[in-house]
């Protein structure tokens, strides 16, 4: 609410085209994502390269966790989801949206501004119209299930056709039988037949809360069968590089365990014998191409 309240003081002339909700200006986006080392979209949102996103698809939640807390990012994971297609990884760049319980004295002004700009009164579709290939829609629906359904099967089809990824909503979806056949990753809190209503769209591409995680526009969304991580752009290369070493470590460790020659403590978490330790280090260098 503090972020929402701060933006109430921003003059409307400073707000971009979708002025009916609160969002970062281009300069504010640059300021609040100043550690981003990559290119950006026109609105300033960080644009992590596709090649790095492809590498992220090979990660696990544990490999992400192994890096982020050490960089000071301790609030980037959220679990306890209802997951559609849990064997399919969800990876992409976050587009954030914040909804709040409807309040007429605020909502009426927002809707009047939207109407003046020629926008329709369906706030969820205003966000969908901003999506690009590789984006992941991340929605703070404050855990609402009944009437907290961000999309049904038609709009879910639009999301997947546009982004090729999926969505995360701290709320619900509807038309499950229509969404289930779509090969897209969906993380939601529940399913309900009611359409979305009695809520108001209050923010687009601003910091939002998803459970115990704080999400910024442009974060790399990583979802697997355990839950969802939101990786700051400046941390993603470190996560990927560390994961390469972890994969090699696990490969070597399991190879040695399968020989049946060693006790678990001889090998894991790291070899105790100097000769085995050198063997592992040589193996790591070879795999990483450092020789």
Backbone as CSV, one residue per row, in Angstrom:
resi,resn,N_x,N_y,N_z,CA_x,CA_y,CA_z,C_x,C_y,C_z
1,UNK,0.821,-1.208,0.000,0.000,0.000,0.000,0.858,1.263,0.000
2,UNK,2.082,1.206,0.593,2.935,2.374,0.634,3.287,2.830,-0.773
3,UNK,3.632,1.870,-1.648,3.985,2.216,-3.024,2.797,2.852,-3.731
4,UNK,1.606,2.261,-3.508,0.378,2.768,-4.107,0.125,4.194,-3.636
5,UNK,0.302,4.434,-2.322,0.056,5.760,-1.767,1.037,6.791,-2.306
6,UNK,2.294,6.404,-2.461,3.292,7.330,-2.985,2.933,7.810,-4.379
7,UNK,2.395,6.902,-5.194,2.080,7.272,-6.560,0.867,8.198,-6.647
8,UNK,0.035,8.234,-5.579,-1.093,9.157,-5.596,-0.617,10.609,-5.700
9,UNK,0.627,10.854,-5.249,1.168,12.206,-5.266,1.801,12.572,-6.601
10,UNK,1.919,11.593,-7.527,2.562,11.867,-8.814,1.597,12.608,-9.722
11,UNK,1.964,13.762,-10.264,1.072,14.482,-11.176,0.732,13.619,-12.390
12,UNK,-0.511,13.721,-12.832,-0.952,12.899,-13.950,-0.133,13.152,-15.203
13,UNK,0.397,14.356,-15.368,1.153,14.637,-16.600,2.448,13.854,-16.654
14,UNK,2.894,13.273,-15.511,4.107,12.478,-15.513,3.834,11.020,-15.841
15,UNK,2.576,10.630,-15.850,2.237,9.232,-16.062,2.169,8.927,-17.548
16,UNK,2.548,7.676,-17.951,2.514,7.317,-19.360,1.095,7.084,-19.861
17,UNK,0.988,6.496,-21.047,-0.293,6.442,-21.748,-1.410,5.799,-20.949
18,UNK,-1.102,4.702,-20.206,-2.169,4.062,-19.445,-2.265,4.728,-18.074
19,UNK,-2.647,6.025,-18.061,-2.606,6.835,-16.849,-3.693,6.471,-15.855
20,UNK,-4.623,5.596,-16.248,-5.678,5.235,-15.324,-5.179,4.322,-14.205
21,UNK,-3.939,3.817,-14.322,-3.338,3.032,-13.256,-1.948,3.583,-12.993
22,UNK,-1.347,3.122,-11.918,-0.032,3.609,-11.545,1.026,2.691,-12.151
23,UNK,2.049,3.301,-12.700,3.108,2.557,-13.354,4.389,3.374,-13.299
24,UNK,5.515,2.726,-13.497,6.771,3.454,-13.583,6.812,4.293,-14.857
25,UNK,7.288,5.510,-14.743,7.690,6.235,-15.940,8.970,5.571,-16.464
26,UNK,9.380,5.962,-17.653,10.608,5.399,-18.217,11.795,5.668,-17.295
27,UNK,11.904,6.874,-16.800,13.031,7.217,-15.931,12.966,6.463,-14.607
28,UNK,11.765,6.291,-14.080,11.627,5.540,-12.829,11.985,4.074,-13.033
29,UNK,11.599,3.520,-14.185,11.961,2.135,-14.477,13.477,1.982,-14.510
30,UNK,14.154,2.919,-15.138,15.618,2.875,-15.185,16.205,2.991,-13.779
31,UNK,15.625,3.844,-12.962,16.139,4.067,-11.617,15.983,2.827,-10.746
32,UNK,14.806,2.233,-10.770,14.540,1.118,-9.875,15.087,-0.212,-10.396
33,UNK,15.545,-0.237,-11.628,16.196,-1.438,-12.173,17.592,-1.075,-12.671
34,UNK,18.258,-0.200,-11.957,19.537,0.347,-12.418,20.651,-0.690,-12.479
35,UNK,20.490,-1.823,-11.796,21.521,-2.866,-11.824,21.365,-3.815,-13.010
36,UNK,20.344,-3.616,-13.812,20.137,-4.461,-14.983,21.296,-4.318,-15.964
37,UNK,21.970,-5.420,-16.345,23.113,-5.319,-17.266,22.740,-5.517,-18.734
38,UNK,21.457,-5.709,-19.019,21.038,-6.088,-20.370,20.304,-4.938,-21.067
39,UNK,19.883,-5.216,-22.300,19.069,-4.255,-23.042,17.725,-4.062,-22.349
40,UNK,16.928,-3.148,-22.898,15.627,-2.847,-22.311,14.563,-2.724,-23.402
41,UNK,13.306,-2.900,-22.987,12.190,-2.596,-23.867,12.019,-1.078,-23.931
42,UNK,11.132,-0.618,-24.805,10.947,0.825,-24.996,10.526,1.534,-23.714
43,UNK,9.783,0.827,-22.836,9.330,1.458,-21.598,10.381,1.393,-20.494
44,UNK,11.560,0.805,-20.813,12.629,0.701,-19.832,12.686,-0.621,-19.096
45,UNK,11.709,-1.484,-19.316,11.699,-2.770,-18.624,12.909,-3.601,-19.063
46,UNK,13.636,-4.216,-18.106,14.797,-5.036,-18.464,14.429,-6.156,-19.435
47,UNK,15.325,-6.416,-20.378,15.105,-7.439,-21.398,16.255,-8.437,-21.356
48,UNK,16.130,-9.415,-20.464,17.136,-10.478,-20.382,17.143,-11.236,-21.712
49,UNK,18.316,-11.473,-22.310,18.382,-12.084,-23.646,17.745,-13.475,-23.706
50,UNK,17.211,-13.795,-24.866,16.591,-15.099,-25.079,17.576,-16.241,-24.823
51,UNK,18.837,-16.045,-25.185,19.829,-17.109,-25.012,20.008,-17.460,-23.540
52,UNK,19.939,-16.468,-22.665,20.049,-16.740,-21.234,18.776,-17.396,-20.717
53,UNK,17.621,-16.967,-21.214,16.366,-17.599,-20.815,16.368,-19.089,-21.162
54,UNK,16.967,-19.436,-22.302,17.055,-20.848,-22.682,17.872,-21.627,-21.658
55,UNK,18.948,-21.034,-21.149,19.748,-21.708,-20.133,18.997,-21.840,-18.817
56,UNK,18.183,-20.849,-18.500,17.403,-20.892,-17.261,16.438,-22.083,-17.267
57,UNK,15.980,-22.475,-18.440,15.048,-23.605,-18.533,15.650,-24.906,-18.014
58,UNK,16.977,-24.985,-17.954,17.628,-26.189,-17.457,17.881,-26.183,-15.964
59,UNK,17.431,-25.147,-15.256,17.693,-25.039,-13.829,16.662,-25.789,-12.991
60,UNK,16.958,-25.900,-11.694,15.998,-26.359,-10.700,15.854,-25.270,-9.650
61,UNK,14.790,-25.339,-8.851,14.576,-24.338,-7.805,15.742,-24.308,-6.832
62,UNK,16.320,-25.471,-6.540,17.440,-25.535,-5.604,18.658,-24.791,-6.146
63,UNK,18.858,-24.860,-7.464,20.006,-24.172,-8.055,19.826,-22.661,-8.023
64,UNK,18.600,-22.198,-8.140,18.346,-20.766,-8.007,18.552,-20.343,-6.553
65,UNK,18.017,-21.122,-5.641,18.144,-20.832,-4.203,19.605,-20.770,-3.773
66,UNK,20.469,-21.560,-4.406,21.871,-21.619,-4.007,22.595,-20.295,-4.210
67,UNK,22.020,-19.394,-4.995,22.705,-18.149,-5.333,22.010,-16.911,-4.754
68,UNK,20.697,-16.821,-4.894,20.012,-15.567,-4.583,20.174,-15.089,-3.144
69,UNK,20.012,-15.938,-2.117,20.171,-15.421,-0.751,21.540,-14.819,-0.492
70,UNK,22.575,-15.413,-1.082,23.917,-14.880,-0.908,24.088,-13.500,-1.517
71,UNK,23.233,-13.158,-2.473,23.265,-11.828,-3.068,22.327,-10.859,-2.385
72,UNK,21.723,-11.299,-1.261,20.817,-10.439,-0.508,19.362,-10.564,-0.906
73,UNK,19.058,-11.452,-1.846,17.679,-11.608,-2.331,17.044,-12.828,-1.665
74,UNK,16.432,-12.606,-0.512,15.878,-13.690,0.297,14.368,-13.842,0.147
75,UNK,13.752,-12.982,-0.611,12.292,-12.998,-0.721,11.847,-13.088,-2.180
76,UNK,12.377,-14.092,-2.887,12.111,-14.217,-4.319,11.402,-15.508,-4.688
77,UNK,11.020,-16.312,-3.707,10.392,-17.610,-4.001,9.004,-17.680,-3.385
78,UNK,8.091,-18.307,-4.102,6.757,-18.584,-3.570,6.310,-19.973,-4.020
79,UNK,5.818,-20.745,-3.060,5.317,-22.093,-3.339,3.831,-22.198,-3.052
80,UNK,3.369,-23.441,-2.880,1.961,-23.718,-2.544,1.000,-23.265,-3.642
81,UNK,1.297,-23.714,-4.868,0.482,-23.357,-6.019,-0.377,-24.526,-6.484
82,UNK,-1.430,-24.211,-7.186,-2.070,-25.178,-8.067,-1.414,-24.990,-9.431
83,UNK,-0.756,-26.031,-9.924,0.074,-25.916,-11.113,-0.521,-26.743,-12.253
84,UNK,-0.737,-26.098,-13.375,-1.113,-26.822,-14.579,0.165,-27.186,-15.330
85,UNK,0.276,-28.443,-15.739,1.447,-28.949,-16.456,2.732,-28.756,-15.648
86,UNK,2.823,-29.356,-14.472,3.984,-29.137,-13.591,5.305,-29.635,-14.156
87,UNK,5.275,-30.508,-15.163,6.533,-30.973,-15.753,7.066,-29.991,-16.797
88,UNK,6.297,-28.963,-17.095,6.709,-27.958,-18.078,7.272,-26.748,-17.331
89,UNK,8.524,-26.388,-17.598,9.120,-25.235,-16.942,8.469,-23.940,-17.445
90,UNK,8.328,-22.998,-16.544,7.860,-21.666,-16.904,9.037,-20.708,-16.795
91,UNK,9.428,-20.108,-17.914,10.569,-19.190,-17.938,10.222,-18.010,-18.843
92,UNK,10.458,-16.805,-18.353,10.221,-15.617,-19.160,10.436,-14.355,-18.348
93,UNK,10.154,-13.213,-18.976,10.355,-11.908,-18.353,9.048,-11.413,-17.754
94,UNK,9.082,-10.978,-16.503,7.865,-10.612,-15.798,7.251,-9.315,-16.309
95,UNK,5.946,-9.382,-16.567,5.097,-8.203,-16.699,4.179,-8.240,-15.491
96,UNK,4.248,-7.234,-14.633,3.528,-7.289,-13.363,2.231,-6.494,-13.424
97,UNK,1.247,-7.004,-12.687,-0.041,-6.313,-12.571,-0.535,-6.444,-11.138
98,UNK,-1.080,-5.358,-10.622,-1.601,-5.346,-9.260,-3.088,-5.003,-9.278
99,UNK,-3.872,-5.872,-8.633,-5.292,-5.605,-8.431,-5.546,-5.412,-6.941
100,UNK,-6.586,-4.647,-6.627,-7.030,-4.458,-5.255,-8.538,-4.625,-5.188
101,UNK,-9.067,-4.866,-3.985,-10.526,-4.889,-3.846,-11.119,-3.562,-4.330
102,UNK,-12.237,-3.651,-5.029,-12.836,-2.463,-5.633,-13.221,-1.437,-4.570
103,UNK,-12.924,-0.182,-4.865,-13.317,0.950,-4.025,-13.759,2.060,-4.968
104,UNK,-15.022,2.469,-4.916,-15.569,3.333,-5.972,-14.908,4.690,-6.099
105,UNK,-14.505,5.323,-4.990,-13.950,6.671,-5.125,-12.608,6.669,-5.843
106,UNK,-11.899,5.521,-5.820,-10.655,5.385,-6.583,-10.938,4.794,-7.957
107,UNK,-11.708,3.713,-7.957,-11.975,2.995,-9.204,-12.692,3.844,-10.234
108,UNK,-13.621,4.701,-9.796,-14.368,5.524,-10.747,-13.452,6.487,-11.492
109,UNK,-12.464,7.026,-10.781,-11.517,7.939,-11.425,-10.668,7.184,-12.445
110,UNK,-10.198,6.016,-12.047,-9.377,5.215,-12.958,-10.150,4.847,-14.217
111,UNK,-11.396,4.444,-14.039,-12.190,4.035,-15.191,-12.527,5.234,-16.079
112,UNK,-12.725,6.404,-15.473,-12.984,7.598,-16.272,-11.762,7.954,-17.115
113,UNK,-10.581,7.839,-16.511,-9.352,8.097,-17.263,-9.195,7.102,-18.411
114,UNK,-9.503,5.831,-18.119,-9.390,4.801,-19.154,-10.352,5.075,-20.301
115,UNK,-11.587,5.449,-19.966,-12.589,5.735,-20.994,-12.159,6.928,-21.844
116,UNK,-11.564,7.937,-21.199,-11.107,9.118,-21.932,-10.012,8.768,-22.929
117,UNK,-9.265,7.715,-22.644,-8.204,7.282,-23.550,-8.697,6.264,-24.562
118,UNK,-9.993,5.977,-24.530,-10.557,5.032,-25.479,-10.362,3.583,-25.109
119,UNK,-10.024,3.323,-23.834,-9.816,1.947,-23.380,-11.106,1.358,-22.850
120,UNK,-11.222,0.055,-22.960,-12.402,-0.635,-22.456,-12.306,-0.791,-20.951
121,UNK,-13.413,-1.194,-20.341,-13.468,-1.245,-18.882,-13.035,-2.590,-18.305
122,UNK,-12.417,-3.441,-19.123,-11.943,-4.738,-18.642,-10.449,-4.644,-18.353
123,UNK,-10.121,-4.329,-17.095,-8.745,-4.061,-16.719,-7.787,-5.193,-16.981
124,UNK,-8.269,-6.436,-16.848,-7.356,-7.552,-17.081,-6.875,-7.595,-18.527
125,UNK,-7.727,-7.202,-19.476,-7.312,-7.223,-20.869,-6.375,-6.061,-21.210
126,UNK,-6.455,-4.976,-20.461,-5.504,-3.881,-20.686,-4.075,-4.375,-20.454
127,UNK,-3.909,-5.226,-19.449,-2.576,-5.773,-19.169,-2.171,-6.746,-20.267
128,UNK,-3.087,-7.598,-20.667,-2.770,-8.595,-21.692,-2.315,-7.941,-22.990
129,UNK,-2.872,-6.783,-23.308,-2.512,-6.109,-24.552,-1.067,-5.625,-24.556
130,UNK,-0.406,-5.599,-23.394,0.984,-5.151,-23.303,1.986,-6.286,-23.493
131,UNK,1.515,-7.523,-23.491,2.422,-8.670,-23.501,3.147,-8.808,-24.830
132,UNK,4.387,-9.325,-24.719,5.234,-9.578,-25.880,5.770,-11.009,-25.799
133,UNK,6.307,-11.538,-26.899,6.901,-12.883,-26.859,7.952,-12.990,-25.760
134,UNK,7.882,-14.079,-24.995,8.822,-14.308,-23.911,8.426,-13.701,-22.588
135,UNK,7.325,-12.956,-22.550,6.843,-12.380,-21.296,6.086,-13.422,-20.475
136,UNK,6.048,-13.199,-19.165,5.193,-13.975,-18.266,4.350,-12.984,-17.476
137,UNK,3.045,-13.107,-17.568,2.152,-12.254,-16.797,2.167,-12.705,-15.339
138,UNK,2.500,-11.770,-14.434,2.545,-12.058,-12.999,1.562,-11.109,-12.316
139,UNK,0.533,-11.676,-11.675,-0.593,-10.887,-11.195,-0.781,-11.032,-9.692
140,UNK,-0.787,-9.901,-9.002,-1.171,-9.863,-7.594,-2.683,-9.639,-7.523
141,UNK,-3.424,-10.724,-7.296,-4.873,-10.664,-7.127,-5.223,-10.881,-5.658
142,UNK,-4.271,-10.580,-4.784,-4.387,-10.646,-3.318,-5.042,-11.947,-2.830
143,UNK,-4.796,-13.052,-3.558,-5.285,-14.362,-3.146,-6.756,-14.613,-3.393
144,UNK,-7.414,-13.748,-4.106,-8.858,-13.856,-4.330,-9.179,-15.013,-5.273
145,UNK,-10.126,-15.845,-4.885,-10.527,-16.984,-5.718,-11.856,-16.675,-6.410
146,UNK,-12.954,-16.601,-5.658,-14.235,-16.233,-6.258,-14.158,-14.800,-6.780
147,UNK,-14.464,-14.639,-8.074,-14.393,-13.354,-8.767,-12.970,-12.798,-8.841
148,UNK,-11.990,-13.669,-8.586,-10.582,-13.278,-8.735,-9.927,-14.001,-9.886
149,UNK,-10.704,-14.305,-10.903,-10.255,-15.118,-12.037,-9.683,-14.221,-13.128
150,UNK,-8.369,-14.195,-13.235,-7.709,-13.280,-14.161,-8.021,-13.601,-15.616
151,UNK,-8.150,-14.898,-15.955,-8.479,-15.294,-17.328,-9.320,-16.561,-17.319
152,UNK,-10.031,-16.749,-18.431,-10.642,-18.020,-18.765,-9.912,-18.605,-19.962
153,UNK,-10.549,-19.556,-20.635,-9.826,-20.254,-21.701,-9.526,-19.359,-22.905
154,UNK,-10.400,-18.420,-23.235,-10.138,-17.561,-24.390,-8.931,-16.658,-24.163
155,UNK,-8.895,-16.001,-23.008,-7.776,-15.105,-22.735,-6.499,-15.879,-22.419
156,UNK,-6.634,-17.080,-21.856,-5.450,-17.921,-21.666,-4.848,-18.295,-23.019
157,UNK,-5.713,-18.581,-23.977,-5.236,-18.864,-25.330,-4.493,-17.664,-25.898
158,UNK,-5.013,-16.461,-25.643,-4.339,-15.250,-26.116,-2.956,-15.118,-25.477
159,UNK,-2.865,-15.344,-24.163,-1.579,-15.227,-23.472,-0.551,-16.172,-24.081
160,UNK,-0.957,-17.418,-24.290,0.004,-18.385,-24.804,0.385,-18.090,-26.251
161,UNK,-0.598,-17.686,-27.057,-0.301,-17.357,-28.452,0.627,-16.154,-28.555
162,UNK,0.521,-15.234,-27.609,1.315,-14.013,-27.643,2.706,-14.199,-27.045
163,UNK,2.782,-14.919,-25.929,4.045,-15.001,-25.179,4.785,-16.319,-25.377
164,UNK,4.045,-17.414,-25.586,4.658,-18.734,-25.651,5.081,-19.265,-24.296
165,UNK,4.623,-18.627,-23.208,5.062,-19.020,-21.866,3.878,-19.421,-20.989
166,UNK,3.382,-18.513,-20.187,2.288,-18.832,-19.278,2.028,-17.674,-18.338
167,UNK,1.482,-17.985,-17.148,1.156,-16.913,-16.217,1.230,-17.389,-14.780
168,UNK,1.415,-16.416,-13.886,1.399,-16.633,-12.441,0.375,-15.673,-11.869
169,UNK,-0.600,-16.181,-11.123,-1.593,-15.310,-10.527,-1.849,-15.718,-9.085
170,UNK,-1.651,-14.768,-8.179,-2.011,-14.970,-6.785,-3.507,-14.709,-6.674
171,UNK,-4.231,-15.611,-7.301,-5.671,-15.528,-7.445,-6.123,-16.773,-8.189
172,UNK,-7.063,-16.623,-9.109,-7.670,-17.798,-9.723,-7.754,-17.675,-11.237
173,UNK,-8.143,-18.781,-11.850,-8.508,-18.836,-13.258,-9.879,-19.486,-13.361
174,UNK,-10.477,-19.397,-14.518,-11.758,-20.058,-14.770,-11.662,-20.847,-16.074
175,UNK,-12.719,-21.641,-16.366,-12.752,-22.460,-17.583,-11.577,-23.432,-17.628
176,UNK,-11.376,-24.145,-16.535,-10.225,-25.050,-16.450,-10.223,-26.082,-17.561
177,UNK,-11.387,-26.631,-17.892,-11.432,-27.662,-18.937,-10.978,-27.110,-20.283
178,UNK,-11.159,-25.814,-20.494,-10.683,-25.209,-21.731,-9.219,-24.836,-21.678
179,UNK,-8.700,-24.539,-20.484,-7.304,-24.136,-20.351,-6.386,-25.351,-20.285
180,UNK,-6.847,-26.419,-19.661,-6.010,-27.597,-19.446,-5.349,-28.114,-20.725
181,UNK,-6.052,-28.178,-21.855,-5.399,-28.694,-23.074,-4.339,-27.771,-23.662
182,UNK,-4.316,-26.500,-23.258,-3.323,-25.573,-23.781,-1.975,-25.908,-23.153
183,UNK,-0.952,-26.008,-23.967,0.369,-26.406,-23.467,1.095,-25.213,-22.859
184,UNK,0.490,-24.615,-21.828,1.086,-23.455,-21.188,1.188,-23.706,-19.687
185,UNK,2.182,-23.074,-19.075,2.367,-23.208,-17.639,1.485,-22.201,-16.919
186,UNK,0.734,-22.671,-15.935,-0.133,-21.803,-15.151,0.071,-22.104,-13.675
187,UNK,0.368,-21.061,-12.911,0.477,-21.150,-11.459,-0.613,-20.265,-10.876
188,UNK,-1.565,-20.866,-10.163,-2.670,-20.115,-9.586,-2.978,-20.668,-8.199
189,UNK,-3.825,-19.950,-7.472,-4.207,-20.408,-6.133,-5.446,-21.293,-6.164
190,UNK,-6.228,-21.186,-7.230,-7.443,-21.985,-7.304,-8.174,-21.740,-8.602
191,UNK,-9.327,-22.392,-8.718,-10.168,-22.297,-9.910,-11.589,-21.985,-9.453
192,UNK,-12.273,-21.125,-10.201,-13.647,-20.777,-9.848,-14.405,-20.394,-11.117
193,UNK,-15.696,-20.728,-11.199,-16.440,-20.430,-12.428,-16.839,-18.974,-12.596
194,UNK,-16.715,-18.153,-11.561,-17.154,-16.760,-11.671,-16.197,-15.936,-12.520
195,UNK,-16.725,-14.925,-13.230,-15.833,-14.014,-13.960,-15.179,-13.031,-12.994
196,UNK,-14.128,-12.364,-13.455,-13.440,-11.383,-12.633,-14.332,-10.161,-12.423
197,UNK,-14.464,-9.737,-11.165,-15.231,-8.531,-10.848,-14.995,-8.154,-9.383
198,UNK,-15.521,-6.992,-9.010,-15.354,-6.473,-7.657,-13.877,-6.274,-7.302
199,UNK,-13.060,-6.009,-8.340,-11.643,-5.671,-8.151,-11.325,-4.485,-9.047
200,UNK,-10.199,-3.850,-8.797,-9.760,-2.758,-9.666,-8.277,-2.917,-9.942
201,UNK,-7.903,-2.645,-11.181,-6.502,-2.680,-11.593,-5.829,-1.405,-11.114
202,UNK,-4.831,-1.546,-10.234,-4.185,-0.373,-9.643,-2.735,-0.186,-10.072
203,UNK,-2.138,-1.182,-10.701,-0.751,-1.021,-11.094,-0.358,-1.930,-12.234
204,UNK,0.443,-1.413,-13.148,1.021,-2.185,-14.244,2.522,-1.934,-14.257
205,UNK,3.289,-3.004,-14.276,4.755,-2.921,-14.294,5.296,-2.031,-13.173
206,UNK,4.862,-2.392,-11.965,5.355,-1.809,-10.716,5.753,-2.969,-9.806
207,UNK,6.452,-2.710,-8.708,6.733,-3.795,-7.765,5.434,-4.355,-7.205
208,UNK,5.320,-5.670,-7.156,4.144,-6.310,-6.585,4.575,-7.406,-5.623
209,UNK,3.628,-7.828,-4.802,3.859,-8.920,-3.866,3.123,-10.153,-4.353
210,UNK,3.835,-11.261,-4.452,3.239,-12.554,-4.754,3.549,-13.467,-3.568
211,UNK,2.604,-13.630,-2.676,2.850,-14.394,-1.458,3.927,-13.722,-0.636
212,UNK,5.041,-14.422,-0.434,6.153,-13.868,0.334,7.260,-13.330,-0.565
213,UNK,6.992,-13.207,-1.859,8.005,-12.740,-2.813,7.680,-11.336,-3.305
214,UNK,8.736,-10.562,-3.553,8.600,-9.258,-4.189,9.053,-9.392,-5.638
215,UNK,8.205,-8.940,-6.550,8.462,-9.115,-7.985,8.568,-7.754,-8.657
216,UNK,9.597,-7.619,-9.473,9.796,-6.398,-10.257,9.555,-6.690,-11.735
217,UNK,9.052,-5.706,-12.491,8.947,-5.897,-13.943,10.319,-6.186,-14.533
218,UNK,10.372,-7.198,-15.387,11.641,-7.595,-15.999,12.371,-8.687,-15.260
219,UNK,11.926,-9.040,-14.039,12.501,-10.207,-13.367,12.355,-11.435,-14.259
220,UNK,13.295,-12.363,-14.143,13.161,-13.636,-14.848,12.300,-14.553,-13.986
221,UNK,11.175,-14.947,-14.530,10.273,-15.868,-13.840,10.740,-17.291,-14.115
222,UNK,10.941,-18.050,-13.037,11.334,-19.450,-13.179,10.395,-20.302,-12.348
223,UNK,9.593,-21.112,-13.016,8.668,-21.990,-12.324,8.928,-23.440,-12.665
224,UNK,8.961,-24.283,-11.635,9.043,-25.732,-11.852,7.994,-26.396,-10.974
225,UNK,8.107,-27.709,-10.763,7.079,-28.442,-10.039,7.033,-28.100,-8.559
226,UNK,8.049,-27.384,-8.048,8.050,-26.980,-6.641,7.378,-25.636,-6.426
227,UNK,7.638,-24.685,-7.291,7.097,-23.345,-7.110,7.711,-22.384,-8.096
228,UNK,7.714,-21.092,-7.739,8.162,-20.052,-8.662,9.214,-19.177,-8.003
229,UNK,10.301,-18.926,-8.740,11.325,-17.972,-8.355,11.236,-16.763,-9.279
230,UNK,11.528,-15.589,-8.720,11.577,-14.349,-9.489,13.003,-13.815,-9.370
231,UNK,13.776,-13.979,-10.445,15.215,-13.723,-10.413,15.509,-12.318,-10.939
232,UNK,16.126,-11.454,-10.125,16.507,-10.131,-10.624,17.454,-10.262,-11.815
233,UNK,17.312,-9.423,-12.833,18.155,-9.549,-14.033,19.650,-9.555,-13.740
234,UNK,20.069,-8.772,-12.758,21.499,-8.679,-12.457,22.049,-9.942,-11.811
235,UNK,21.161,-10.862,-11.401,21.596,-12.101,-10.752,21.511,-13.313,-11.665
236,UNK,20.869,-13.179,-12.812,20.534,-14.366,-13.585,21.768,-15.046,-14.167
237,UNK,22.759,-14.289,-14.624,23.957,-14.925,-15.180,24.721,-15.678,-14.103
238,UNK,24.805,-15.105,-12.917,25.471,-15.784,-11.810,24.752,-17.081,-11.459
239,UNK,23.427,-17.056,-11.487,22.644,-18.264,-11.208,22.940,-19.338,-12.241
240,UNK,22.947,-18.951,-13.522,23.194,-19.910,-14.601,24.606,-20.471,-14.516
241,UNK,25.602,-19.606,-14.283,26.991,-20.069,-14.210,27.194,-21.022,-13.047
242,UNK,26.624,-20.698,-11.900,26.736,-21.570,-10.730,26.046,-22.900,-10.984
243,UNK,24.944,-22.886,-11.687,24.220,-24.121,-11.989,25.051,-25.048,-12.861
244,UNK,25.852,-24.480,-13.788,26.722,-25.313,-14.613,27.672,-26.126,-13.737
245,UNK,28.246,-25.468,-12.730,29.145,-26.169,-11.815,28.397,-27.207,-10.989
246,UNK,27.185,-26.863,-10.570,26.385,-27.808,-9.785,26.045,-29.050,-10.587
247,UNK,25.679,-28.862,-11.865,25.373,-30.010,-12.727,26.580,-30.937,-12.838
248,UNK,27.751,-30.351,-13.031,28.970,-31.157,-13.176,29.297,-31.862,-11.869
249,UNK,29.141,-31.135,-10.753,29.390,-31.735,-9.439,28.474,-32.934,-9.207
250,UNK,27.180,-32.770,-9.507,26.228,-33.859,-9.304,26.527,-35.032,-10.232
251,UNK,26.915,-34.728,-11.459,27.256,-35.770,-12.433,28.423,-36.614,-11.929
252,UNK,29.488,-35.955,-11.482,30.667,-36.660,-10.981,30.345,-37.436,-9.705
253,UNK,29.599,-36.801,-8.789,29.250,-37.447,-7.520,28.443,-38.717,-7.745
254,UNK,27.427,-38.644,-8.574,26.588,-39.806,-8.820,27.339,-40.898,-9.572
255,UNK,28.236,-40.496,-10.459,29.062,-41.462,-11.181,29.916,-42.262,-10.201
256,UNK,30.485,-41.585,-9.208,31.314,-42.263,-8.212,30.472,-43.131,-7.280
257,UNK,29.329,-42.640,-6.869,28.457,-43.412,-5.975,28.019,-44.708,-6.640
258,UNK,27.734,-44.653,-7.943,27.240,-45.834,-8.659,28.295,-46.939,-8.789
259,UNK,29.556,-46.595,-8.563,30.584,-47.638,-8.623,30.502,-48.586,-7.431
260,UNK,29.869,-48.122,-6.341,29.755,-48.941,-5.137,31.041,-49.034,-4.331
261,UNK,32.043,-48.253,-4.662,33.340,-48.327,-3.998,33.461,-47.384,-2.796
262,UNK,32.520,-46.472,-2.654,32.709,-45.423,-1.660,31.489,-45.306,-0.745
263,UNK,31.754,-44.863,0.496,30.680,-44.467,1.386,30.193,-43.075,0.963
264,UNK,28.972,-42.750,1.350,28.436,-41.449,0.925,29.297,-40.298,1.432
265,UNK,29.829,-40.437,2.647,30.635,-39.352,3.221,31.994,-39.217,2.546
266,UNK,32.416,-40.250,1.812,33.671,-40.144,1.063,33.541,-39.185,-0.126
267,UNK,32.304,-39.069,-0.628,32.067,-38.361,-1.879,31.254,-37.082,-1.687
268,UNK,30.253,-37.157,-0.819,29.264,-36.075,-0.731,29.272,-35.428,0.642
269,UNK,29.197,-34.093,0.740,28.980,-33.151,-0.370,30.222,-32.830,-1.195
270,UNK,31.414,-33.165,-0.655,32.629,-33.003,-1.448,33.617,-34.093,-1.033
271,UNK,34.476,-34.527,-1.957,35.406,-35.625,-1.634,36.395,-35.217,-0.545
272,UNK,36.636,-36.166,0.392,37.561,-35.881,1.493,38.989,-36.282,1.151
273,UNK,39.131,-37.348,0.385,40.464,-37.830,0.012,41.107,-36.851,-0.980
274,UNK,42.359,-36.438,-0.739,43.010,-35.468,-1.636,43.070,-35.923,-3.090
275,UNK,43.277,-37.210,-3.295,43.349,-37.707,-4.670,41.996,-37.601,-5.367
276,UNK,40.922,-37.951,-4.626,39.582,-37.828,-5.194,39.226,-36.353,-5.428
277,UNK,39.645,-35.502,-4.509,39.357,-34.078,-4.649,40.021,-33.523,-5.910
278,UNK,41.271,-33.942,-6.151,41.965,-33.479,-7.357,41.290,-34.037,-8.610
279,UNK,40.841,-35.302,-8.516,40.154,-35.899,-9.662,38.904,-35.097,-10.006
280,UNK,38.163,-34.712,-8.966,36.947,-33.921,-9.211,37.294,-32.554,-9.804
281,UNK,38.296,-31.899,-9.252,38.662,-30.568,-9.737,39.117,-30.610,-11.190
282,UNK,39.857,-31.658,-11.557,40.277,-31.816,-12.953,39.068,-32.064,-13.860
283,UNK,38.138,-32.866,-13.355,36.914,-33.167,-14.105,36.101,-31.880,-14.335
284,UNK,36.004,-31.058,-13.288,35.265,-29.794,-13.385,35.902,-28.878,-14.410
285,UNK,37.231,-28.741,-14.364,37.918,-27.872,-15.307,37.728,-28.331,-16.746
286,UNK,37.805,-29.653,-16.934,37.632,-30.214,-18.274,36.221,-29.905,-18.807
287,UNK,35.222,-30.129,-17.969,33.829,-29.917,-18.389,33.533,-28.441,-18.675
288,UNK,34.156,-27.575,-17.884,33.933,-26.143,-18.066,34.824,-25.540,-19.153
289,UNK,35.714,-26.374,-19.696,36.602,-25.906,-20.748,37.659,-24.943,-20.275
290,UNK,38.118,-25.150,-19.033,39.102,-24.238,-18.451,40.529,-24.759,-18.558
291,UNK,40.726,-25.877,-19.212,42.080,-26.405,-19.357,42.767,-25.804,-20.573
